[in-house]
Structures are given as structure tokens and as C-alpha cells.
Amino acid sequence: MSIVAGFFVSKIQFDMSFRPLFADEDEMFIPTQNFEDIFGEASGAHIGVILESENILTVPYLQKLEQLSDQVVGLDHVTSVISLTHFDFPIWTPKGKEIRPLIPKSLLDKDPLDPYFVEHILSNPKVKQVILSEDGGKTLLLARLDIPLKDLKGRKIVIQNFKKTITDGIPLGTTTRFTGVSMVENAYADIVLKSLIRSTLLTSIGLVIALFLFFGRYSSIGVALAGVTIGSPITLAIMQIIGQNITIVNSMVPIMLLIIGVADAIHMEQSFIHYLKGKRSVPEAVHKMFGTMGLPCLMTTVTTAIGFLSLRMANIEAIRDFGLNVAIGVIIVYIMNIIFVPFLLIHLPSKQINFTKWFSDGLNHFLYFSSQLVISHPKKITYVFLTLIIYSIWMLPKLSMDQKFNEEVQSEHPIRFNQMLLEQEFTGFLGPEVSVKIINDNHLWDTDVMDNLSSFESALRNHPDILQVRSYLSYVPDGIPDSLVKIFLKDLRDDPILKYQIQEVITLDGKWASVIVRTKDMGTKKAKIFKDWIKEISTRELGPNFEVEMVGQWWLAQRGMMNILNDMLSSFVTACILILPIMALLLRNMRLFFISLLPNIFPMLAALAFMAIAGISVRIGTAMILAIALGIAIDDTIHFMIHLREQDSKSNDRNEIVKLTIAQTGKAILYTSVILVIGFISMLSNDLIAIQDMGIVASFTIIIALLADLFFVPAIYLIGKK
């Protein structure tokens, strides 16, 4: 089975593009899809490099830049290049249209450049902070690709060739900073893969040490890890079969299975040890363990799978796929545990090493202290938890929902620095495209239409977060007669260089235009206000004869993030609707069921309150916390409540019931909680801040769930037990 799974795993595809992170529901996606079918993907059309040197505006440097630009143009899949030496723009003369270069070739034969010409370039609005920084010390070289933005694998080869060409051809003393959407995606792919390997290694080491300390037997390591070791490749193989890729979010599937899959094995092994200490033979202890743990482990698998499956309610493809894949994996690992854990317990040696006895004794003392504390002060403990619940609810309005493209890695990371530099010195690559359609008989080259659109663009440029606005009006030169604009624009579509730029801003029939807006990295919080503002000024400046809509990849990303809070809540509600009835049926005791409600909900509320206090915003990663935490945290509660029910049916001594339940299940709950925390804490080694935050919040939630199981549940039980 493992060999067959390995065959499929070897064929699994990697998709580290940002596209799976965008909203893809029909009402969100179709307008952008229709728009990009006509105008292309302006936001991701180019890859680029910022060249930094004191000598940019010198003849020798420009000569070298011209050669370098020519070499880039010659690369496969590069259709055109924009640089200081490859920057053409149209003008209108008495003789008609002319296409002129920014720097005539004749000037590159004269050294030095005329100071007046240098000043003209520095002040030219067509290039200032577009491809040349304000101080003239940095310039931008852009290469337009004919490979779709979503095809990161195809673009990766071009990126490698582009980087090599630039590195080999730049003048001495030049600092290079590669930039662009695909550059960032490519770098993120490397980060994700390296972080995955690092997190898996750290988690595995942590698990091995923890399991050895818990059980004091080398065989316990093999028993606990057997199911997940066999189940993970099978899960990845199924992902490949059903057409799933390894995305930025899906890359966490193996680590999730590793930390979740071990939990059931720990409960099974702890039950085995309990019966083994009761003077039973190994086969008898395994048989008793299987009878005792079969149903609880099945139910915890079901609830965990439901928790992850509830993520299918999300609007973002990557989150939906992640939920499905982990749910499948959890079920497979459960099956592997049921098959292999009993087998290994029988056939592997079970002798304990005395070296770890101190650790086990320490845990026993802690559990004894916990039970005594609960028995002595049930009301006080309940009041403390109820106060924390009220405080958590009070903190919910302070929860932030925001995600910025350039802030998912540390500030000193080259990726972030390069994008910030692009934004500060040039126009960046973030921002929407604004679709402008004429819905009457006019055309975009009509005088009154151009006047209206010019007023609209002027209003856009006054916004403090907008860096650049570009449309077909950017190519209409001063002095051209209004009657010739139509012919002029159509002629530009035949120009070998400018045709690409014209095709992405106006259609041939003159009825549909794209206004390309480049903004600062404003984040999701501002994006909704920004969209409403654009709608307002379009109504004011353009009137009722225009259909205006915000579209583009940037907007899809923002729309997905705007809906992520609703996604989180709907996933949580779905998980509750499906999981809580299972709890009720499993316990078959409504009093115990109601006792379990608050301790199960409290960790979710505490997680959100912690995020609000710590300043961790709801975004990719943290948005999945509620459903995941409910699915995972309820597992230990199920084990605890089942044992509590059994003891409750046997005795009326409520103190003894609590003491025995904590003694029998407390150690396994402690073990599994530590394992989960180790796994989630390992996410701190990830270079992506969203994944780090997810690890922090999930670890906090697991700790709170542990405290709720050991203290809150028995305290409520003691108060409610007559």
C-alpha cells in the first residue's frame, strides 16, 4: 500500500501561486474572469528588477542597460521590455502620429549626457516614479510575459532565466532587487517548502522526546507514530488522485495529520497500560483497550473530521481544500491506528525504562493536585471560568480583520523589503483594475466621454493611497484633434511595442475600458472603504451612462478576505450543528451533555479574545482556528465525559467520581494536549507570519481546552450533581 501511495505522491503537483487564496465564488470571480479574458492580467503581466546605482543617468550605464534590455527581450516567453532605454511613447505632430523613445539612440553615443536632458528625464511625469526613482538612483526594468499568472510552474523557468540574464549583464556596482507578483510567489514557494521540512522535523523530534518521557518505552514511539506514518502518504496520494495540489495552505496537511493522528494512538496506549497494570496479560489488555477505546476514538475522529469539513463553507478555495484533505487524512490515520496499534502493542516489547519514572510520577502528583483543587473549590473555579467567558465575549468587538500583502514575512526579509521599495520609489503592483463600460451609444473616444473619464481619473489621483492611474487616456497625446483619437488608438494597437499596453486598457469597439489603479498596501480593512469610495466618485464624475465595477486579482484577494470572518463563523456554526448532536447521542445523558457545552465553547471564545489582546488579526491561517479548535479540543472532552458517565453510573459519591475520572483520563489528556502544542508551536519556525500566528493561537486554544477539561468540566459536574 505504501509503495502504491508513494507512486501517486511522487506525481503530486505544487501550486504556490496566490490564486487559490482568492475568492472564487461565481458572484465574485466571474466579473474578473470576463474582464481578464478581454484585457489580460495587468497586475501580474510583468516580472521586474529594481536596479540601484549612482551612475544610472550616465552614457556607459545606459549603454549597458540597453544591451541588457535587448537580452531580456530575447528570452523565451518575454514579449516586451520596459526600461529607460526601451520606453516608447506616442506624440502628435503636424505630420501626424509619431512613436518616440524616451532616450534617443543618438544620445547614447555622446558622453556625458546633456544636463538639461538629464533634468528633463528626472522631471518627466511619464517615467518619474514609474520606471525611474525621484532621485535618479534607482530604475526599473520590466519584462512582460505571455504565460498566465496562474501558471507559476511555467513562469518559474522564465524567472530563473530572467534572474541569470540580469545578474550576468548588470553594470558593476549595481544592486539588484527582483520584484513582481510571480517573483513573490516563487519566493513564497521556497519559503513554504523549507518551512514545511523544518516544522515537520522539529515536530517529529518533539514528539519522539515527549512520547519517550510519557511512556518510558522505545516501543511506544513506534506505536504512536505508526498510524500517521502510514496514513500520511496515503492521504497525499488521495489528494493527487482527486486533483489536489500542494498549495501554501495545503502544505500544512502533513503536519496537521502528524499532531492529530498521534492523539488517538496515545489514548489507546494509555488505556492499554491501565489494563496491563491491572495484572492482565498483554493480549487481554489489548482486547480490553480495544473494547474501551473503540467507540470514543471513532467519535473523536468523526468530530475532528467534521471540524475540518466545516471549512468547506469558506469562499476561498485553499481553505476549502485544506479542510477536505485533513478530514480525509484524519479518517485514514484512524483506520491505520485501529489496524496497527493493537498489533504493535502485542508484538513489541512493553518493558518500561525506569529513567522516565520521575516524569510519570510528576504527572500523577499534578493530576492528584488538580482533582483535590476541583473537589475543594468547585464554585470558585466555575466563577473564574465564567468570568473569563464574559471577558472573552467583551473582547470580541476588538478583534481585527486585516491582511496586508507585504506583511506576511518579517520586515527584514528581502521579499518584503523589495516590495516596500517598489511601492515607495515606483508604483508597486498592488491595486485593482476598474472596469468602465459605456451603456449608451457613445464611444470612449468621444470628447464628452474623455472629459468625464479624465475627471474621474483626476479624482482617483487625489486619494492618498493611490500611486498611479493608467488608462487609454494616458496614451492620447496633447494636441491631437478629437476627431482623430479613434484612428490614433486603433493604430497604436498595431504598434509592435505599445500594442500590449493599449490592449489592456481599451477594446477595439471603444465601448469598454480598463482603468489600472496602483495603490499602497492598504490592507483588507481599508479596501472595502476604498471600493465604496470609487463607486461614489464614479457615480459623481461619470454619471448613469457608465457601468463601473472593481475587478482584478487584487480585488479577488480583498473580497476573499472581507468574507473570511463570515466564513469563519459559518464554519464554526456548521461544526457546532453537526458535532454537538453527536456529543449528545454519545453521552446519552442530557445533564452531562449540558455540562460539556460551556467547557467546549470557552476555548473558542478564549482564542478570539487572545487574538484581540495580542493584536493578531483574522486572516488566512487564523481564520481556520474556530472550526479546527472545536474539532480538536472536543476530542479530549469526549474521552473525559465518557469516563465521567461510566463512573457516574456506578457511584453516587461525586468526589470519588471526579477523582477516578481525572486519574484514568487525565494523563492521556495531558499527553495529547502536549503533543498538539508541540506540533502547533513548531509552526513558529515558519517564515510566514500567518502560519506563525496560527501556531500561536492554536497552541493557546489547546492549553485552554486542557484546563477546561481538567478543572471546568469537573467543577460544573460537582455543582450540578445532587
Secondary structure, 3 states (H helix, E strand, C coil): CHHHHHHHHCCCCECCCCHHHCECCHHHHHHHHHHHHHHCCHHHCEEEEEEECCCCCCHHHHHHHHHHHHHHHCCCCEEEEECCCCCEEEEEECCEEEEEECCCHHHHHCCCCCHHHHHHHHHCCCCECCCECCCCCEEEEEEEECCCCCCHHHHHHHHHHHHHHHHHHCCCCCEEEEECHHHHHHHHHHHHHHHHHHHHHHHHHHHHHHHHHHHCCHHHHHHHHHHHHHHHHHHHHHHHHCCCCECCCHHHHHHHHHHHHHHHHHHHHHHHHHHHCCCCCHHHHHHHHHHHHHHHHHHHHHHHHHHHHHHHHCCEHHHHHHHHHHHHHHHHHHHHHHHHHHHHHHHCCCCCCHHHHHHHHHHHHHHHHHHHHHHHCHHHHHHHHHHHHHHHHHHHHHCCCCCCHHHCCCCCCHHHHHHHHHHHHCCCCCCCEEEEEECCCCCCCCHHHHHHHHHHHHHHHCCCCEEEEECHHHHCCCCCCHHHHHHHHHHHCCCCCCHHHHHCCECCCCCEEEEEEEECCCCHHHHHHHHHHHHHHHHHHHCCCEEEEEECHHHHHHHHHHCHHHHHHHHHHHHHHHHHHHHHHHHCCHHHHHHHHHHHHHHHHHHHHHHHHHCCCCCCCHHHHHHHHHHHHHHHHHHHHHHHHHHHHHCCCHHHHHHHHHHHHHHHHHHHHHHHHHHHHHHHHCCCHHHHHHHHHHHHHHHHHHHHHHHHHHHHHHHHCC
